Amino acid sequence: MNDTSTLPPLPDRLSIDPSSPFHDAKVFEHDIGIRFNDKERSDVDEYCLSEGWIKVTAGKTLDRKGKPMLLKLKGKVEAFYK
Protein backbone atom coordinates (compact mmCIF):
# COMPACT_ATOMS: atom_id res chain seq x y z
CA MET A 1 0.00 0.00 0.00
CA ASN A 2 0.97 3.63 -0.33
CA ASP A 3 2.41 5.52 2.61
CA THR A 4 -0.37 8.02 3.38
CA SER A 5 1.96 10.34 5.31
CA THR A 6 3.65 11.46 2.06
CA LEU A 7 0.43 11.88 0.06
CA PRO A 8 -1.12 15.35 -0.36
CA PRO A 9 -4.49 15.75 1.35
CA LEU A 10 -7.49 15.19 -0.90
CA PRO A 11 -9.32 18.46 -1.61
CA ASP A 12 -13.03 18.98 -0.97
CA ARG A 13 -13.57 19.51 -4.71
CA LEU A 14 -11.47 18.05 -7.52
CA SER A 15 -11.73 17.97 -11.32
CA ILE A 16 -9.80 16.02 -13.96
CA ASP A 17 -10.08 18.94 -16.43
CA PRO A 18 -6.73 20.83 -16.43
CA SER A 19 -8.47 24.12 -17.33
CA SER A 20 -10.70 23.92 -14.23
CA PRO A 21 -9.78 25.96 -11.13
CA PHE A 22 -10.41 22.77 -9.11
CA HIS A 23 -7.70 20.75 -10.88
CA ASP A 24 -4.69 19.80 -8.71
CA ALA A 25 -1.89 18.03 -10.61
CA LYS A 26 -0.10 16.95 -7.40
CA VAL A 27 -3.08 14.86 -6.35
CA PHE A 28 -3.27 13.12 -9.75
CA GLU A 29 0.28 11.79 -9.40
CA HIS A 30 -1.28 9.07 -7.20
CA ASP A 31 -4.20 6.68 -7.78
CA ILE A 32 -7.46 8.13 -6.47
CA GLY A 33 -10.65 6.20 -5.81
CA ILE A 34 -14.17 7.59 -5.55
CA ARG A 35 -16.92 5.77 -3.68
CA PHE A 36 -20.42 7.04 -4.56
CA ASN A 37 -23.36 5.69 -2.54
CA ASP A 38 -21.10 2.88 -1.22
CA LYS A 39 -20.06 1.73 -4.72
CA GLU A 40 -16.63 2.44 -6.21
CA ARG A 41 -16.80 4.38 -9.49
CA SER A 42 -14.07 4.85 -12.08
CA ASP A 43 -15.90 7.24 -14.44
CA VAL A 44 -15.97 10.36 -12.23
CA ASP A 45 -14.83 13.63 -13.87
CA GLU A 46 -15.38 15.93 -10.89
CA TYR A 47 -16.53 15.59 -7.28
CA CYS A 48 -17.44 17.70 -4.26
CA LEU A 49 -17.37 16.05 -0.84
CA SER A 50 -19.11 18.80 1.16
CA GLU A 51 -22.02 19.24 -1.28
CA GLY A 52 -22.33 15.49 -1.98
CA TRP A 53 -22.21 15.25 -5.78
CA ILE A 54 -20.15 13.83 -8.64
CA LYS A 55 -20.11 14.66 -12.34
CA VAL A 56 -19.85 11.92 -14.98
CA THR A 57 -19.75 12.09 -18.78
CA ALA A 58 -23.05 11.82 -20.63
CA GLY A 59 -22.07 9.45 -23.44
CA LYS A 60 -20.52 11.02 -26.53
CA THR A 61 -22.44 14.30 -26.25
CA LEU A 62 -20.32 17.47 -26.47
CA ASP A 63 -21.06 21.02 -25.34
CA ARG A 64 -20.59 24.08 -27.54
CA LYS A 65 -16.90 24.31 -26.56
CA GLY A 66 -16.24 20.70 -27.62
CA LYS A 67 -15.93 19.31 -24.11
CA PRO A 68 -17.99 16.30 -22.97
CA MET A 69 -21.36 17.03 -21.38
CA LEU A 70 -21.45 16.13 -17.69
CA LEU A 71 -24.30 14.82 -15.55
CA LYS A 72 -24.43 15.79 -11.87
CA LEU A 73 -25.39 12.95 -9.54
CA LYS A 74 -26.16 13.65 -5.88
CA GLY A 75 -25.48 11.23 -3.06
CA LYS A 76 -22.86 10.12 -0.53
CA VAL A 77 -19.33 10.80 -1.86
CA GLU A 78 -16.05 9.49 -0.42
CA ALA A 79 -12.58 10.05 -1.92
CA PHE A 80 -9.55 7.95 -1.04
CA TYR A 81 -6.09 6.96 -2.24
CA LYS A 82 -5.80 3.44 -3.63
C-alpha atoms as a printed R data frame, in Angstrom:
   type eleno elety resid chain resno       x      y       z
1  ATOM     1    CA   MET     A     1   0.000  0.000   0.000
2  ATOM     2    CA   ASN     A     2   0.966  3.625  -0.328
3  ATOM     3    CA   ASP     A     3   2.412  5.522   2.607
4  ATOM     4    CA   THR     A     4  -0.367  8.018   3.380
5  ATOM     5    CA   SER     A     5   1.956 10.342   5.313
6  ATOM     6    CA   THR     A     6   3.654 11.461   2.063
7  ATOM     7    CA   LEU     A     7   0.429 11.881   0.065
8  ATOM     8    CA   PRO     A     8  -1.116 15.345  -0.364
9  ATOM     9    CA   PRO     A     9  -4.490 15.750   1.349
10 ATOM    10    CA   LEU     A    10  -7.491 15.192  -0.900
11 ATOM    11    CA   PRO     A    11  -9.320 18.462  -1.613
12 ATOM    12    CA   ASP     A    12 -13.031 18.985  -0.972
13 ATOM    13    CA   ARG     A    13 -13.575 19.509  -4.712
14 ATOM    14    CA   LEU     A    14 -11.468 18.052  -7.521
15 ATOM    15    CA   SER     A    15 -11.727 17.975 -11.321
16 ATOM    16    CA   ILE     A    16  -9.797 16.018 -13.961
17 ATOM    17    CA   ASP     A    17 -10.079 18.942 -16.426
18 ATOM    18    CA   PRO     A    18  -6.730 20.835 -16.427
19 ATOM    19    CA   SER     A    19  -8.474 24.119 -17.333
20 ATOM    20    CA   SER     A    20 -10.698 23.919 -14.234
21 ATOM    21    CA   PRO     A    21  -9.777 25.964 -11.134
22 ATOM    22    CA   PHE     A    22 -10.413 22.771  -9.109
23 ATOM    23    CA   HIS     A    23  -7.697 20.750 -10.881
24 ATOM    24    CA   ASP     A    24  -4.692 19.801  -8.706
25 ATOM    25    CA   ALA     A    25  -1.890 18.032 -10.606
26 ATOM    26    CA   LYS     A    26  -0.097 16.954  -7.404
27 ATOM    27    CA   VAL     A    27  -3.083 14.857  -6.352
28 ATOM    28    CA   PHE     A    28  -3.271 13.116  -9.748
29 ATOM    29    CA   GLU     A    29   0.282 11.787  -9.398
30 ATOM    30    CA   HIS     A    30  -1.282  9.070  -7.197
31 ATOM    31    CA   ASP     A    31  -4.195  6.684  -7.778
32 ATOM    32    CA   ILE     A    32  -7.461  8.134  -6.474
33 ATOM    33    CA   GLY     A    33 -10.653  6.205  -5.812
34 ATOM    34    CA   ILE     A    34 -14.173  7.585  -5.547
35 ATOM    35    CA   ARG     A    35 -16.922  5.770  -3.685
36 ATOM    36    CA   PHE     A    36 -20.417  7.038  -4.562
37 ATOM    37    CA   ASN     A    37 -23.358  5.685  -2.538
38 ATOM    38    CA   ASP     A    38 -21.098  2.884  -1.219
39 ATOM    39    CA   LYS     A    39 -20.057  1.728  -4.724
40 ATOM    40    CA   GLU     A    40 -16.626  2.438  -6.210
41 ATOM    41    CA   ARG     A    41 -16.797  4.381  -9.491
42 ATOM    42    CA   SER     A    42 -14.070  4.848 -12.078
43 ATOM    43    CA   ASP     A    43 -15.895  7.239 -14.442
44 ATOM    44    CA   VAL     A    44 -15.966 10.365 -12.231
45 ATOM    45    CA   ASP     A    45 -14.827 13.628 -13.868
46 ATOM    46    CA   GLU     A    46 -15.381 15.928 -10.889
47 ATOM    47    CA   TYR     A    47 -16.530 15.589  -7.278
48 ATOM    48    CA   CYS     A    48 -17.440 17.698  -4.259
49 ATOM    49    CA   LEU     A    49 -17.370 16.053  -0.835
50 ATOM    50    CA   SER     A    50 -19.114 18.802   1.161
51 ATOM    51    CA   GLU     A    51 -22.024 19.239  -1.278
52 ATOM    52    CA   GLY     A    52 -22.327 15.493  -1.982
53 ATOM    53    CA   TRP     A    53 -22.209 15.247  -5.776
54 ATOM    54    CA   ILE     A    54 -20.149 13.829  -8.641
55 ATOM    55    CA   LYS     A    55 -20.106 14.657 -12.341
56 ATOM    56    CA   VAL     A    56 -19.855 11.923 -14.976
57 ATOM    57    CA   THR     A    57 -19.754 12.087 -18.776
58 ATOM    58    CA   ALA     A    58 -23.052 11.822 -20.628
59 ATOM    59    CA   GLY     A    59 -22.069  9.448 -23.435
60 ATOM    60    CA   LYS     A    60 -20.517 11.021 -26.528
61 ATOM    61    CA   THR     A    61 -22.442 14.299 -26.254
62 ATOM    62    CA   LEU     A    62 -20.316 17.471 -26.474
63 ATOM    63    CA   ASP     A    63 -21.065 21.020 -25.340
64 ATOM    64    CA   ARG     A    64 -20.587 24.084 -27.538
65 ATOM    65    CA   LYS     A    65 -16.900 24.308 -26.561
66 ATOM    66    CA   GLY     A    66 -16.239 20.702 -27.624
67 ATOM    67    CA   LYS     A    67 -15.927 19.311 -24.105
68 ATOM    68    CA   PRO     A    68 -17.986 16.303 -22.971
69 ATOM    69    CA   MET     A    69 -21.361 17.027 -21.383
70 ATOM    70    CA   LEU     A    70 -21.455 16.131 -17.694
71 ATOM    71    CA   LEU     A    71 -24.297 14.815 -15.549
72 ATOM    72    CA   LYS     A    72 -24.426 15.787 -11.875
73 ATOM    73    CA   LEU     A    73 -25.389 12.947  -9.538
74 ATOM    74    CA   LYS     A    74 -26.158 13.653  -5.879
75 ATOM    75    CA   GLY     A    75 -25.478 11.234  -3.056
76 ATOM    76    CA   LYS     A    76 -22.862 10.119  -0.526
77 ATOM    77    CA   VAL     A    77 -19.328 10.797  -1.855
78 ATOM    78    CA   GLU     A    78 -16.047  9.485  -0.420
79 ATOM    79    CA   ALA     A    79 -12.581 10.048  -1.924
80 ATOM    80    CA   PHE     A    80  -9.546  7.955  -1.039
81 ATOM    81    CA   TYR     A    81  -6.091  6.959  -2.241
82 ATOM    82    CA   LYS     A    82  -5.801  3.440  -3.635
